[in-house]
Amino acid sequence: MPSNTSLLVDAEVPSHIVYPCADETCIADAVSTFAMSGIQKGDGVVLVTTEPRRTIIEERLAGEGNDVGALQATGQLAFVDAETLLSAFMADGMPDAVVFKNRVGQMIDRASVNPTTGRPRKVRIFGEMVSLLYMESNTPAATRLEEFWEEMVAAHSIALFCAYSLKIESERLPQALLDCHSHDLSCQVH
């Protein structure tokens, strides 16, 4: 879990937070904190994640007394498969800006309005698509995708939380990837 959890609990908009970490339990804890806080505050929460991480997050949210199905039915919580979404906008090993902005823009639009009241709400998005690209050693595509995300953060005033699964604790993300974020949380494994 990062040492500065207040960035995840009180995620400001706009913000673009990165959490590079080699400990999958710490990543799951951080994503759960980010999602749970958003749910408690009435934010729209979109989790773009792989199936194994989704299962862990669903269990944690339910374990904290949340009715995950009801949250999804009201649109306050949405799970999006990271690999499926990523494949929808990749072309020749690089992300396509138009397709990405269209697909992600639709996700943000759905999450930004409470369908029951019609009132706007803040949006929090967790994503691990950049991590998937980084783990495939496609750093140029990961960097370009982070740049696209940064444009979406600014255009839609959202809180975006990215986690990178590192192979080893001593691994460091390239500076180009870190520079795309407004906040860099280092992995604090105790």
Rosetta constraint file for C-alpha pairs under 8 A:
AtomPair CA 1 CA 5 HARMONIC 7.62 0.50
AtomPair CA 1 CA 26 HARMONIC 4.52 0.50
AtomPair CA 1 CA 27 HARMONIC 6.72 0.50
AtomPair CA 1 CA 29 HARMONIC 6.12 0.50
AtomPair CA 1 CA 30 HARMONIC 5.66 0.50
AtomPair CA 1 CA 187 HARMONIC 6.71 0.50
AtomPair CA 1 CA 188 HARMONIC 6.12 0.50
AtomPair CA 1 CA 189 HARMONIC 6.90 0.50
AtomPair CA 2 CA 19 HARMONIC 7.73 0.50
AtomPair CA 2 CA 26 HARMONIC 7.65 0.50
AtomPair CA 2 CA 30 HARMONIC 7.12 0.50
AtomPair CA 2 CA 185 HARMONIC 6.01 0.50
AtomPair CA 2 CA 186 HARMONIC 6.22 0.50
AtomPair CA 2 CA 187 HARMONIC 5.48 0.50
AtomPair CA 2 CA 188 HARMONIC 5.39 0.50
AtomPair CA 3 CA 185 HARMONIC 7.66 0.50
AtomPair CA 3 CA 186 HARMONIC 7.76 0.50
AtomPair CA 3 CA 187 HARMONIC 7.82 0.50
AtomPair CA 3 CA 188 HARMONIC 6.18 0.50
AtomPair CA 4 CA 8 HARMONIC 7.91 0.50
AtomPair CA 4 CA 185 HARMONIC 7.19 0.50
AtomPair CA 5 CA 9 HARMONIC 6.19 0.50
AtomPair CA 5 CA 30 HARMONIC 7.71 0.50
AtomPair CA 5 CA 33 HARMONIC 7.96 0.50
AtomPair CA 6 CA 10 HARMONIC 5.57 0.50
AtomPair CA 6 CA 11 HARMONIC 7.44 0.50
AtomPair CA 7 CA 11 HARMONIC 5.14 0.50
AtomPair CA 7 CA 12 HARMONIC 7.56 0.50
AtomPair CA 8 CA 30 HARMONIC 7.37 0.50
AtomPair CA 8 CA 33 HARMONIC 6.60 0.50
AtomPair CA 8 CA 34 HARMONIC 4.80 0.50
AtomPair CA 8 CA 37 HARMONIC 7.69 0.50
AtomPair CA 9 CA 33 HARMONIC 6.48 0.50
AtomPair CA 9 CA 34 HARMONIC 5.69 0.50
AtomPair CA 9 CA 37 HARMONIC 5.24 0.50
AtomPair CA 9 CA 38 HARMONIC 7.44 0.50
AtomPair CA 10 CA 37 HARMONIC 7.45 0.50
AtomPair CA 11 CA 15 HARMONIC 7.10 0.50
AtomPair CA 11 CA 34 HARMONIC 7.80 0.50
AtomPair CA 11 CA 124 HARMONIC 7.92 0.50
AtomPair CA 11 CA 159 HARMONIC 6.09 0.50
AtomPair CA 12 CA 159 HARMONIC 6.24 0.50
AtomPair CA 13 CA 122 HARMONIC 7.75 0.50
AtomPair CA 13 CA 157 HARMONIC 5.35 0.50
AtomPair CA 13 CA 158 HARMONIC 5.05 0.50
AtomPair CA 13 CA 159 HARMONIC 5.09 0.50
AtomPair CA 14 CA 153 HARMONIC 5.88 0.50
AtomPair CA 14 CA 154 HARMONIC 6.26 0.50
AtomPair CA 14 CA 156 HARMONIC 7.97 0.50
AtomPair CA 14 CA 157 HARMONIC 4.49 0.50
AtomPair CA 14 CA 158 HARMONIC 4.92 0.50
AtomPair CA 14 CA 159 HARMONIC 5.38 0.50
AtomPair CA 14 CA 160 HARMONIC 7.98 0.50
AtomPair CA 15 CA 153 HARMONIC 6.83 0.50
AtomPair CA 15 CA 157 HARMONIC 7.79 0.50
AtomPair CA 15 CA 158 HARMONIC 6.64 0.50
AtomPair CA 15 CA 159 HARMONIC 4.77 0.50
AtomPair CA 15 CA 160 HARMONIC 6.13 0.50
AtomPair CA 15 CA 181 HARMONIC 7.83 0.50
AtomPair CA 15 CA 182 HARMONIC 6.02 0.50
AtomPair CA 15 CA 183 HARMONIC 7.46 0.50
AtomPair CA 16 CA 150 HARMONIC 7.03 0.50
AtomPair CA 16 CA 153 HARMONIC 7.00 0.50
AtomPair CA 16 CA 159 HARMONIC 6.05 0.50
AtomPair CA 16 CA 160 HARMONIC 4.75 0.50
AtomPair CA 16 CA 161 HARMONIC 5.97 0.50
AtomPair CA 16 CA 162 HARMONIC 7.59 0.50
AtomPair CA 16 CA 180 HARMONIC 7.95 0.50
AtomPair CA 16 CA 181 HARMONIC 5.00 0.50
AtomPair CA 16 CA 182 HARMONIC 5.13 0.50
AtomPair CA 16 CA 183 HARMONIC 6.31 0.50
AtomPair CA 17 CA 159 HARMONIC 7.83 0.50
AtomPair CA 17 CA 160 HARMONIC 6.11 0.50
AtomPair CA 17 CA 161 HARMONIC 4.74 0.50
AtomPair CA 17 CA 162 HARMONIC 6.05 0.50
AtomPair CA 17 CA 181 HARMONIC 5.74 0.50
AtomPair CA 17 CA 182 HARMONIC 6.04 0.50
AtomPair CA 17 CA 183 HARMONIC 4.66 0.50
AtomPair CA 17 CA 184 HARMONIC 5.95 0.50
AtomPair CA 17 CA 185 HARMONIC 7.26 0.50
AtomPair CA 18 CA 161 HARMONIC 6.00 0.50
AtomPair CA 18 CA 162 HARMONIC 4.79 0.50
AtomPair CA 18 CA 163 HARMONIC 5.79 0.50
AtomPair CA 18 CA 164 HARMONIC 7.58 0.50
AtomPair CA 18 CA 178 HARMONIC 7.34 0.50
AtomPair CA 18 CA 181 HARMONIC 6.30 0.50
AtomPair CA 18 CA 183 HARMONIC 6.26 0.50
AtomPair CA 18 CA 184 HARMONIC 5.01 0.50
AtomPair CA 18 CA 185 HARMONIC 6.04 0.50
AtomPair CA 19 CA 27 HARMONIC 7.79 0.50
AtomPair CA 19 CA 161 HARMONIC 7.69 0.50
AtomPair CA 19 CA 162 HARMONIC 6.17 0.50
AtomPair CA 19 CA 163 HARMONIC 4.64 0.50
AtomPair CA 19 CA 164 HARMONIC 6.18 0.50
AtomPair CA 19 CA 184 HARMONIC 6.29 0.50
AtomPair CA 19 CA 185 HARMONIC 4.97 0.50
AtomPair CA 19 CA 186 HARMONIC 6.14 0.50
AtomPair CA 19 CA 187 HARMONIC 6.88 0.50
AtomPair CA 20 CA 163 HARMONIC 5.66 0.50
AtomPair CA 20 CA 164 HARMONIC 4.51 0.50
AtomPair CA 20 CA 165 HARMONIC 6.26 0.50
AtomPair CA 20 CA 166 HARMONIC 6.46 0.50
AtomPair CA 20 CA 172 HARMONIC 7.84 0.50
AtomPair CA 20 CA 173 HARMONIC 7.21 0.50
AtomPair CA 20 CA 185 HARMONIC 7.27 0.50
AtomPair CA 20 CA 186 HARMONIC 6.40 0.50
AtomPair CA 20 CA 187 HARMONIC 6.41 0.50
AtomPair CA 21 CA 26 HARMONIC 7.54 0.50
AtomPair CA 21 CA 27 HARMONIC 6.88 0.50
AtomPair CA 21 CA 163 HARMONIC 7.36 0.50
AtomPair CA 21 CA 164 HARMONIC 6.20 0.50
AtomPair CA 21 CA 165 HARMONIC 5.55 0.50
AtomPair CA 21 CA 166 HARMONIC 5.41 0.50
AtomPair CA 21 CA 169 HARMONIC 6.80 0.50
AtomPair CA 21 CA 186 HARMONIC 7.20 0.50
AtomPair CA 21 CA 187 HARMONIC 5.04 0.50
AtomPair CA 22 CA 165 HARMONIC 5.58 0.50
AtomPair CA 22 CA 166 HARMONIC 4.37 0.50
AtomPair CA 22 CA 167 HARMONIC 5.73 0.50
AtomPair CA 22 CA 168 HARMONIC 5.41 0.50
AtomPair CA 22 CA 169 HARMONIC 5.18 0.50
AtomPair CA 22 CA 187 HARMONIC 7.64 0.50
AtomPair CA 23 CA 27 HARMONIC 6.55 0.50
AtomPair CA 23 CA 165 HARMONIC 7.59 0.50
AtomPair CA 23 CA 166 HARMONIC 7.86 0.50
AtomPair CA 23 CA 169 HARMONIC 7.81 0.50
AtomPair CA 23 CA 189 HARMONIC 7.45 0.50
AtomPair CA 24 CA 28 HARMONIC 6.18 0.50
AtomPair CA 24 CA 165 HARMONIC 7.12 0.50
AtomPair CA 25 CA 29 HARMONIC 6.12 0.50
AtomPair CA 26 CA 30 HARMONIC 6.14 0.50
AtomPair CA 26 CA 187 HARMONIC 7.85 0.50
AtomPair CA 26 CA 189 HARMONIC 7.49 0.50
AtomPair CA 27 CA 31 HARMONIC 6.15 0.50
AtomPair CA 27 CA 163 HARMONIC 6.89 0.50
AtomPair CA 27 CA 165 HARMONIC 7.98 0.50
AtomPair CA 28 CA 32 HARMONIC 6.01 0.50
AtomPair CA 28 CA 53 HARMONIC 7.01 0.50
AtomPair CA 28 CA 56 HARMONIC 7.07 0.50
AtomPair CA 28 CA 57 HARMONIC 6.68 0.50
AtomPair CA 29 CA 33 HARMONIC 6.16 0.50
AtomPair CA 30 CA 34 HARMONIC 6.18 0.50
AtomPair CA 31 CA 35 HARMONIC 6.06 0.50
AtomPair CA 31 CA 57 HARMONIC 7.41 0.50
AtomPair CA 31 CA 126 HARMONIC 7.13 0.50
AtomPair CA 32 CA 36 HARMONIC 5.78 0.50
AtomPair CA 32 CA 57 HARMONIC 5.89 0.50
AtomPair CA 32 CA 60 HARMONIC 6.77 0.50
AtomPair CA 32 CA 61 HARMONIC 6.93 0.50
AtomPair CA 33 CA 37 HARMONIC 5.97 0.50
AtomPair CA 34 CA 38 HARMONIC 6.34 0.50
AtomPair CA 35 CA 39 HARMONIC 6.19 0.50
AtomPair CA 35 CA 45 HARMONIC 6.31 0.50
AtomPair CA 35 CA 47 HARMONIC 7.96 0.50
AtomPair CA 35 CA 124 HARMONIC 7.64 0.50
AtomPair CA 36 CA 40 HARMONIC 6.16 0.50
AtomPair CA 36 CA 61 HARMONIC 6.78 0.50
AtomPair CA 37 CA 41 HARMONIC 6.20 0.50
AtomPair CA 38 CA 42 HARMONIC 6.17 0.50
AtomPair CA 38 CA 43 HARMONIC 4.92 0.50
AtomPair CA 38 CA 44 HARMONIC 7.01 0.50
AtomPair CA 38 CA 45 HARMONIC 6.36 0.50
AtomPair CA 38 CA 124 HARMONIC 6.77 0.50
AtomPair CA 39 CA 43 HARMONIC 5.70 0.50
AtomPair CA 39 CA 44 HARMONIC 7.15 0.50
AtomPair CA 39 CA 45 HARMONIC 6.86 0.50
AtomPair CA 39 CA 76 HARMONIC 7.19 0.50
AtomPair CA 39 CA 77 HARMONIC 7.62 0.50
AtomPair CA 42 CA 76 HARMONIC 7.48 0.50
AtomPair CA 42 CA 121 HARMONIC 7.16 0.50
AtomPair CA 42 CA 122 HARMONIC 7.89 0.50
AtomPair CA 43 CA 76 HARMONIC 6.83 0.50
AtomPair CA 43 CA 112 HARMONIC 7.96 0.50
AtomPair CA 43 CA 121 HARMONIC 5.55 0.50
AtomPair CA 43 CA 122 HARMONIC 4.90 0.50
AtomPair CA 43 CA 123 HARMONIC 5.53 0.50
AtomPair CA 43 CA 124 HARMONIC 6.82 0.50
AtomPair CA 44 CA 75 HARMONIC 7.25 0.50
AtomPair CA 44 CA 76 HARMONIC 4.59 0.50
AtomPair CA 44 CA 77 HARMONIC 6.13 0.50
AtomPair CA 44 CA 111 HARMONIC 4.79 0.50
AtomPair CA 44 CA 112 HARMONIC 6.06 0.50
AtomPair CA 44 CA 113 HARMONIC 7.77 0.50
AtomPair CA 44 CA 114 HARMONIC 7.88 0.50
AtomPair CA 44 CA 121 HARMONIC 6.44 0.50
AtomPair CA 44 CA 122 HARMONIC 6.13 0.50
AtomPair CA 44 CA 123 HARMONIC 4.68 0.50
AtomPair CA 44 CA 124 HARMONIC 6.18 0.50
AtomPair CA 45 CA 76 HARMONIC 5.93 0.50
AtomPair CA 45 CA 77 HARMONIC 4.81 0.50
AtomPair CA 45 CA 78 HARMONIC 6.33 0.50
AtomPair CA 45 CA 111 HARMONIC 6.86 0.50
AtomPair CA 45 CA 123 HARMONIC 5.96 0.50
AtomPair CA 45 CA 124 HARMONIC 4.92 0.50
AtomPair CA 45 CA 125 HARMONIC 5.87 0.50
AtomPair CA 46 CA 77 HARMONIC 5.85 0.50
AtomPair CA 46 CA 78 HARMONIC 4.73 0.50
AtomPair CA 46 CA 79 HARMONIC 5.91 0.50
AtomPair CA 46 CA 80 HARMONIC 7.27 0.50
AtomPair CA 46 CA 107 HARMONIC 7.79 0.50
AtomPair CA 46 CA 111 HARMONIC 7.24 0.50
AtomPair CA 46 CA 123 HARMONIC 7.69 0.50
AtomPair CA 46 CA 124 HARMONIC 6.31 0.50
AtomPair CA 46 CA 125 HARMONIC 4.72 0.50
AtomPair CA 46 CA 126 HARMONIC 6.38 0.50
AtomPair CA 47 CA 77 HARMONIC 7.78 0.50
AtomPair CA 47 CA 78 HARMONIC 6.17 0.50
AtomPair CA 47 CA 79 HARMONIC 4.86 0.50
AtomPair CA 47 CA 80 HARMONIC 6.07 0.50
AtomPair CA 47 CA 125 HARMONIC 5.77 0.50
AtomPair CA 47 CA 126 HARMONIC 4.82 0.50
AtomPair CA 47 CA 127 HARMONIC 6.27 0.50
AtomPair CA 48 CA 79 HARMONIC 5.97 0.50
AtomPair CA 48 CA 80 HARMONIC 4.60 0.50
AtomPair CA 48 CA 81 HARMONIC 5.74 0.50
AtomPair CA 48 CA 82 HARMONIC 5.07 0.50
AtomPair CA 48 CA 125 HARMONIC 7.31 0.50
AtomPair CA 48 CA 126 HARMONIC 5.82 0.50
AtomPair CA 48 CA 127 HARMONIC 4.63 0.50
AtomPair CA 48 CA 128 HARMONIC 6.43 0.50
AtomPair CA 48 CA 129 HARMONIC 7.46 0.50
AtomPair CA 49 CA 53 HARMONIC 6.32 0.50
AtomPair CA 49 CA 54 HARMONIC 6.01 0.50
AtomPair CA 49 CA 79 HARMONIC 7.17 0.50
AtomPair CA 49 CA 80 HARMONIC 6.34 0.50
AtomPair CA 49 CA 81 HARMONIC 5.44 0.50
AtomPair CA 49 CA 82 HARMONIC 4.73 0.50
AtomPair CA 49 CA 83 HARMONIC 7.89 0.50
AtomPair CA 49 CA 126 HARMONIC 7.55 0.50
AtomPair CA 49 CA 127 HARMONIC 6.06 0.50
AtomPair CA 49 CA 128 HARMONIC 5.72 0.50
AtomPair CA 49 CA 129 HARMONIC 7.48 0.50
AtomPair CA 50 CA 54 HARMONIC 6.07 0.50
AtomPair CA 50 CA 81 HARMONIC 5.68 0.50
AtomPair CA 50 CA 82 HARMONIC 5.37 0.50
AtomPair CA 50 CA 83 HARMONIC 6.69 0.50
AtomPair CA 50 CA 128 HARMONIC 7.61 0.50
AtomPair CA 51 CA 55 HARMONIC 6.24 0.50
AtomPair CA 51 CA 81 HARMONIC 6.83 0.50
AtomPair CA 52 CA 56 HARMONIC 6.63 0.50
AtomPair CA 53 CA 57 HARMONIC 6.18 0.50
AtomPair CA 54 CA 58 HARMONIC 6.02 0.50
AtomPair CA 54 CA 79 HARMONIC 7.46 0.50
AtomPair CA 55 CA 59 HARMONIC 6.22 0.50
AtomPair CA 56 CA 60 HARMONIC 6.25 0.50
AtomPair CA 57 CA 61 HARMONIC 6.06 0.50
AtomPair CA 58 CA 62 HARMONIC 6.06 0.50
AtomPair CA 58 CA 68 HARMONIC 6.82 0.50
AtomPair CA 59 CA 63 HARMONIC 5.91 0.50
AtomPair CA 60 CA 64 HARMONIC 6.33 0.50
AtomPair CA 61 CA 65 HARMONIC 6.83 0.50
AtomPair CA 61 CA 66 HARMONIC 5.57 0.50
AtomPair CA 61 CA 67 HARMONIC 7.93 0.50
AtomPair CA 61 CA 68 HARMONIC 6.97 0.50
AtomPair CA 62 CA 66 HARMONIC 4.72 0.50
AtomPair CA 62 CA 67 HARMONIC 6.07 0.50
AtomPair CA 62 CA 68 HARMONIC 6.26 0.50
AtomPair CA 66 CA 71 HARMONIC 7.85 0.50
AtomPair CA 67 CA 71 HARMONIC 6.24 0.50
AtomPair CA 68 CA 72 HARMONIC 6.18 0.50
AtomPair CA 68 CA 77 HARMONIC 7.67 0.50
AtomPair CA 69 CA 73 HARMONIC 6.10 0.50
AtomPair CA 70 CA 74 HARMONIC 6.24 0.50
AtomPair CA 71 CA 75 HARMONIC 6.28 0.50
AtomPair CA 71 CA 76 HARMONIC 5.37 0.50
AtomPair CA 71 CA 77 HARMONIC 5.29 0.50
AtomPair CA 72 CA 76 HARMONIC 6.06 0.50
AtomPair CA 72 CA 77 HARMONIC 4.77 0.50
AtomPair CA 72 CA 78 HARMONIC 5.67 0.50
AtomPair CA 74 CA 114 HARMONIC 7.84 0.50
AtomPair CA 74 CA 115 HARMONIC 6.97 0.50
AtomPair CA 74 CA 116 HARMONIC 7.51 0.50
AtomPair CA 75 CA 110 HARMONIC 7.46 0.50
AtomPair CA 75 CA 111 HARMONIC 6.50 0.50
AtomPair CA 75 CA 114 HARMONIC 7.34 0.50
AtomPair CA 75 CA 115 HARMONIC 7.21 0.50
AtomPair CA 76 CA 111 HARMONIC 6.54 0.50
AtomPair CA 76 CA 114 HARMONIC 7.30 0.50
AtomPair CA 77 CA 111 HARMONIC 7.88 0.50
AtomPair CA 80 CA 85 HARMONIC 7.30 0.50
AtomPair CA 81 CA 85 HARMONIC 6.23 0.50
AtomPair CA 82 CA 86 HARMONIC 5.93 0.50
AtomPair CA 82 CA 127 HARMONIC 7.35 0.50
AtomPair CA 82 CA 128 HARMONIC 6.59 0.50
AtomPair CA 82 CA 129 HARMONIC 5.53 0.50
AtomPair CA 83 CA 87 HARMONIC 6.15 0.50
AtomPair CA 83 CA 129 HARMONIC 7.00 0.50
AtomPair CA 83 CA 132 HARMONIC 7.95 0.50
AtomPair CA 84 CA 88 HARMONIC 6.37 0.50
AtomPair CA 85 CA 89 HARMONIC 7.03 0.50
AtomPair CA 86 CA 90 HARMONIC 6.28 0.50
AtomPair CA 86 CA 129 HARMONIC 6.29 0.50
AtomPair CA 88 CA 99 HARMONIC 7.70 0.50
AtomPair CA 89 CA 95 HARMONIC 5.60 0.50
AtomPair CA 89 CA 96 HARMONIC 5.39 0.50
AtomPair CA 89 CA 97 HARMONIC 7.83 0.50
AtomPair CA 89 CA 99 HARMONIC 5.42 0.50
AtomPair CA 89 CA 100 HARMONIC 5.52 0.50
AtomPair CA 90 CA 94 HARMONIC 5.43 0.50
AtomPair CA 90 CA 95 HARMONIC 4.36 0.50
AtomPair CA 90 CA 96 HARMONIC 5.84 0.50
AtomPair CA 91 CA 95 HARMONIC 6.09 0.50
AtomPair CA 91 CA 96 HARMONIC 6.31 0.50
AtomPair CA 93 CA 138 HARMONIC 7.94 0.50
AtomPair CA 93 CA 141 HARMONIC 6.90 0.50
AtomPair CA 94 CA 140 HARMONIC 7.84 0.50
AtomPair CA 94 CA 141 HARMONIC 5.03 0.50
AtomPair CA 94 CA 144 HARMONIC 7.73 0.50
AtomPair CA 95 CA 100 HARMONIC 7.14 0.50
AtomPair CA 95 CA 141 HARMONIC 6.43 0.50
AtomPair CA 95 CA 144 HARMONIC 7.16 0.50
AtomPair CA 95 CA 145 HARMONIC 6.33 0.50
AtomPair CA 96 CA 100 HARMONIC 6.03 0.50
AtomPair CA 97 CA 101 HARMONIC 5.98 0.50
AtomPair CA 97 CA 148 HARMONIC 6.88 0.50
AtomPair CA 98 CA 102 HARMONIC 6.11 0.50
AtomPair CA 99 CA 103 HARMONIC 6.12 0.50
AtomPair CA 100 CA 104 HARMONIC 5.91 0.50
AtomPair CA 100 CA 148 HARMONIC 7.84 0.50
AtomPair CA 101 CA 105 HARMONIC 5.45 0.50
AtomPair CA 101 CA 148 HARMONIC 7.62 0.50
AtomPair CA 101 CA 152 HARMONIC 7.43 0.50
AtomPair CA 102 CA 106 HARMONIC 6.24 0.50
AtomPair CA 103 CA 107 HARMONIC 6.55 0.50
AtomPair CA 104 CA 108 HARMONIC 6.22 0.50
AtomPair CA 105 CA 109 HARMONIC 6.07 0.50
AtomPair CA 105 CA 152 HARMONIC 7.68 0.50
AtomPair CA 106 CA 110 HARMONIC 6.24 0.50
AtomPair CA 107 CA 111 HARMONIC 6.29 0.50
AtomPair CA 108 CA 112 HARMONIC 5.91 0.50
AtomPair CA 108 CA 123 HARMONIC 7.03 0.50
AtomPair CA 108 CA 156 HARMONIC 7.71 0.50
AtomPair CA 109 CA 113 HARMONIC 7.05 0.50
AtomPair CA 111 CA 121 HARMONIC 7.71 0.50
AtomPair CA 111 CA 123 HARMONIC 6.27 0.50
AtomPair CA 112 CA 120 HARMONIC 5.58 0.50
AtomPair CA 112 CA 121 HARMONIC 5.07 0.50
AtomPair CA 112 CA 122 HARMONIC 6.06 0.50
AtomPair CA 112 CA 123 HARMONIC 5.75 0.50
AtomPair CA 113 CA 118 HARMONIC 5.89 0.50
AtomPair CA 113 CA 119 HARMONIC 5.63 0.50
AtomPair CA 113 CA 120 HARMONIC 4.40 0.50
AtomPair CA 113 CA 121 HARMONIC 5.64 0.50
AtomPair CA 114 CA 118 HARMONIC 5.16 0.50
AtomPair CA 114 CA 119 HARMONIC 5.43 0.50
AtomPair CA 114 CA 120 HARMONIC 6.15 0.50
AtomPair CA 114 CA 121 HARMONIC 6.57 0.50
AtomPair CA 115 CA 119 HARMONIC 7.65 0.50
AtomPair CA 122 CA 158 HARMONIC 6.76 0.50
AtomPair CA 123 CA 158 HARMONIC 5.26 0.50
AtomPair CA 123 CA 159 HARMONIC 6.38 0.50
AtomPair CA 124 CA 158 HARMONIC 6.01 0.50
AtomPair CA 124 CA 159 HARMONIC 4.76 0.50
AtomPair CA 124 CA 160 HARMONIC 5.89 0.50
AtomPair CA 124 CA 161 HARMONIC 7.71 0.50
AtomPair CA 125 CA 158 HARMONIC 7.54 0.50
AtomPair CA 125 CA 159 HARMONIC 6.30 0.50
AtomPair CA 125 CA 160 HARMONIC 4.86 0.50
AtomPair CA 125 CA 161 HARMONIC 6.18 0.50
AtomPair CA 126 CA 160 HARMONIC 5.86 0.50
AtomPair CA 126 CA 161 HARMONIC 4.68 0.50
AtomPair CA 126 CA 162 HARMONIC 5.89 0.50
AtomPair CA 126 CA 163 HARMONIC 7.93 0.50
AtomPair CA 127 CA 160 HARMONIC 7.52 0.50
AtomPair CA 127 CA 161 HARMONIC 6.38 0.50
AtomPair CA 127 CA 162 HARMONIC 5.17 0.50
AtomPair CA 127 CA 163 HARMONIC 6.98 0.50
AtomPair CA 128 CA 132 HARMONIC 6.45 0.50
AtomPair CA 128 CA 162 HARMONIC 5.95 0.50
AtomPair CA 128 CA 163 HARMONIC 5.84 0.50
AtomPair CA 128 CA 164 HARMONIC 6.83 0.50
AtomPair CA 129 CA 133 HARMONIC 6.49 0.50
AtomPair CA 130 CA 134 HARMONIC 6.12 0.50
AtomPair CA 130 CA 142 HARMONIC 4.89 0.50
AtomPair CA 130 CA 143 HARMONIC 7.80 0.50
AtomPair CA 130 CA 145 HARMONIC 6.64 0.50
AtomPair CA 130 CA 146 HARMONIC 6.95 0.50
AtomPair CA 130 CA 162 HARMONIC 7.66 0.50
AtomPair CA 130 CA 164 HARMONIC 7.36 0.50
AtomPair CA 131 CA 135 HARMONIC 6.00 0.50
AtomPair CA 131 CA 142 HARMONIC 7.38 0.50
AtomPair CA 131 CA 162 HARMONIC 7.96 0.50
AtomPair CA 131 CA 163 HARMONIC 6.70 0.50
AtomPair CA 131 CA 164 HARMONIC 4.64 0.50
AtomPair CA 131 CA 165 HARMONIC 6.25 0.50
AtomPair CA 132 CA 136 HARMONIC 6.35 0.50
AtomPair CA 133 CA 137 HARMONIC 6.51 0.50
AtomPair CA 133 CA 138 HARMONIC 5.23 0.50
AtomPair CA 133 CA 139 HARMONIC 6.72 0.50
AtomPair CA 133 CA 141 HARMONIC 6.69 0.50
AtomPair CA 133 CA 142 HARMONIC 5.43 0.50
AtomPair CA 134 CA 138 HARMONIC 5.34 0.50
AtomPair CA 134 CA 139 HARMONIC 5.27 0.50
AtomPair CA 134 CA 142 HARMONIC 5.91 0.50
AtomPair CA 134 CA 164 HARMONIC 7.84 0.50
AtomPair CA 135 CA 165 HARMONIC 7.67 0.50
AtomPair CA 135 CA 166 HARMONIC 7.92 0.50
AtomPair CA 138 CA 142 HARMONIC 6.32 0.50
AtomPair CA 139 CA 143 HARMONIC 5.97 0.50
AtomPair CA 140 CA 144 HARMONIC 6.18 0.50
AtomPair CA 141 CA 145 HARMONIC 6.03 0.50
AtomPair CA 142 CA 146 HARMONIC 6.17 0.50
AtomPair CA 142 CA 177 HARMONIC 7.53 0.50
AtomPair CA 143 CA 147 HARMONIC 6.32 0.50
AtomPair CA 143 CA 176 HARMONIC 6.68 0.50
AtomPair CA 143 CA 177 HARMONIC 5.47 0.50
AtomPair CA 143 CA 180 HARMONIC 7.73 0.50
AtomPair CA 144 CA 148 HARMONIC 6.36 0.50
AtomPair CA 145 CA 149 HARMONIC 6.18 0.50
AtomPair CA 146 CA 150 HARMONIC 6.10 0.50
AtomPair CA 146 CA 177 HARMONIC 7.14 0.50
AtomPair CA 146 CA 180 HARMONIC 6.12 0.50
AtomPair CA 147 CA 151 HARMONIC 6.41 0.50
AtomPair CA 147 CA 180 HARMONIC 6.29 0.50
AtomPair CA 148 CA 152 HARMONIC 6.44 0.50
AtomPair CA 149 CA 153 HARMONIC 6.12 0.50
AtomPair CA 150 CA 154 HARMONIC 6.31 0.50
AtomPair CA 150 CA 180 HARMONIC 6.80 0.50
AtomPair CA 150 CA 181 HARMONIC 7.50 0.50
AtomPair CA 151 CA 155 HARMONIC 6.01 0.50
AtomPair CA 152 CA 156 HARMONIC 5.78 0.50
AtomPair CA 152 CA 157 HARMONIC 7.68 0.50
AtomPair CA 152 CA 158 HARMONIC 7.81 0.50
AtomPair CA 153 CA 157 HARMONIC 5.25 0.50
AtomPair CA 153 CA 158 HARMONIC 5.10 0.50
AtomPair CA 153 CA 159 HARMONIC 6.81 0.50
AtomPair CA 153 CA 160 HARMONIC 6.89 0.50
AtomPair CA 154 CA 158 HARMONIC 7.37 0.50
AtomPair CA 166 CA 171 HARMONIC 6.48 0.50
AtomPair CA 167 CA 171 HARMONIC 7.00 0.50
AtomPair CA 173 CA 177 HARMONIC 6.57 0.50
AtomPair CA 173 CA 178 HARMONIC 6.73 0.50
AtomPair CA 174 CA 178 HARMONIC 6.64 0.50
AtomPair CA 175 CA 179 HARMONIC 5.93 0.50
AtomPair CA 176 CA 180 HARMONIC 6.80 0.50
AtomPair CA 177 CA 181 HARMONIC 7.65 0.50
AtomPair CA 178 CA 184 HARMONIC 7.01 0.50
